[in-house]
Amino acid sequence: MPSRHVGAESVSIAGVTGGSQDFTLVEADVSLTGKEWKKHPIVTGPEAPCILGIDYLQSGYFKDLKGLRWAFGIAAVVTEGIRQLNTLPGLSENPSAVGLLKVQEQRVPIATSIVHRRQYRTTRDAVIPIHKMIQELESQGVVSKTHSPFNSPIWPVCKSEGEWRLTVDYCALNEVTPPLSAAVPDMLELQYELKSKAAKWYATIDIANAFFSFPLSAECRPQFAFTWRGVQYTWNRLPQGWKHSPTICHGLIQTALEKGEAPEHLQYIDDIIVWGNTAAEVFEKGKEIIQILLEAGFAIKKSKVKGPAHEIQFLGVKWQDGRRQIPTDVINKITVMSPPTNKKETQAFLGAIGF
């Protein structure tokens, strides 16, 4: 495998065409999963040969003498001293950080008829986290108490890391909401475009609680009402679970980036990726985009800024050297799953693979 780490023992390997290449043999810690590591000899050379099985090896790693981890099939590059974007000033360490976009309150489509659905029973584990969440959102001005003929049931969602997300079941409201002509980009097309860049370095930026950054005009708020512990609330900001929220969110972030003349990037709703051939190039691009977003009023959590790095995850896919790979944790989830037999199991499977 290509690397700048040269071994003491030379070996010559013949290819399928009859030609041969000279490599050196190195003892290294090797893992094909990224978890279990074992000592194993590997070959290193100045370029990546086309060999049988390289597609399988590319999901594995080896460690160099300094303990740095590298994927098979790419050249080793020194990463020491590379400044990370999450060291920039202005990033938040508050896990509940919420921004407020500096725009007029947004007029959004209003339902053509009143929808009133009673709250159904929620899981006991969600009660305390959701109660605390509503209190915090009220203190941040994201929700407020109201009296509305509309009502939709709360639908708590447990995220993969065990935290709870406050979402509301707006299925009935969505059915009577007028359409929008705009749409979010196709995720697969974005992946194809990113693959065509064949970049060496990447960085990603995830805006904190992006939907809650967009203020709603007063006449649009009553339709989003929900009830918790006998008290009715509504959203003063764009809610999660409403069918037009992703489209509106994507469009407003896109407008903010265009207004700030952001460098080349790809955006999917509140996720942004930049790329380049050097770490310095990617750092400068990421820094400029972060500054534009912060000045616009968005909040960005330090933990949600990644890179510059050779390997990064974006839209549920691991990117490295212009190649797409399924993340190891996703593979592990899928391998222990039984084939889905109902709607709930199908949703769990789709969630595991990032859809």
Secondary structure, 3 states (H helix, E strand, C coil): CECCCCCCEEEEEECCCCCEEEEEEEEEEEECCCCCCEEEEEEEECCCCCCCCHHHHCCCEEECCCCCEEECCCCCCCCCCCCCHHHCCCCECCCCCCCCCCCCCECCCCCCCCCECCCCCCCHHHHHHHHHHHHHHHHCCCEEECCCCCEECECCEECCCCCEECCECCHHHHHCCCCCCCCCCCHHHHHHHHHHHCCCEEEEEEECCHHHHCEECHHHCHHHCEEECCEEEEECECCCCCCCHHHHHHHHHHHHHHHCCCCCCEEECCEEEEEECCHHHHHHHHHHHHHHHHHHCCCEEEEEEEEEECEEEECCEEEECCEEECCHHHHHHHHCCCCCCCHHHHHHHHHHCCC
